[in-house]
Amino acid sequence: MILEVDEVENEDIENIIRLLDDKVAQGVSRIKVDVTDQEESGSVKEIHHHGRCDVGSPWATGTVRNFDC
């Protein structure tokens, strides 16, 4: 079976929507989606944090002792 490009793109879009719907159904209130060609195709990486403003901060990454104000 040969899939047309539009069919593959539609399937990808439907998969992304399903992933986001599942997260919302689980109670996730904020979602940030980054798309890159630097990762393996089809891979997903999740980052969890305990607050709204700390993603990537020294406190969230555990490197606060190396943080210089």
N, C-alpha and C positions, 0 to 999 in steps of 0.2 A: 504494500500500500504506500503510495507516495502522497505526502501531505503538502499542501500548498503553503506558502509562507504565511498567508493570512490566517490559515487554520492553526498553525503553530503559534503565532502571536496571540490569537484569541484564546487558545488553551493556556498560554502563559498568563495572560491577563486574568482569566477565570481562576487559575491557581492562586495568584496573588490576592485577589478579592476574597477567596475562600480562607486563606491564611489570616487576612486582616479581620474578617468576620469572626473567625474562631477566637482570635485574641480579644476582641471586644466582648464576645459572649463569655469569656473567662474573667471579665472585669478589668481588663487592661484599659486605662483611661487615656493614655498618651502613647503614640506610636511614631517613631521616626524611621523612615525607610531611606536607605542609601543604596544606590545601584552602582556597581562598578564592574569593569572588565578585568580587574586585578585579581579576582577570586575565581575559583573553579565554577564553571557553569552549573547552576542549580543549587549551589551551596547557600546556606542560611546561617547567619551568626546573630545571636541574641546577647544583648548586654542588659543586665538588671541593675537597678540602683534603688536606694531607699528614700530618695527625695525627688524633687522636681528640677532642682537647679544644679545637681552635683555630677551629672554625667561627664566623665572625663576629667573631673577635678582631682586634685591630689588626695582629697578625702575619699572620693569614690574609688580611686585606683589603689589606695593604700600606700601612697608615696608622700603623705603629708610631712613626714620628717625631713624630706628632701626639698620641701617647698620653701622658697625664699621670697618673702614679701617685699 
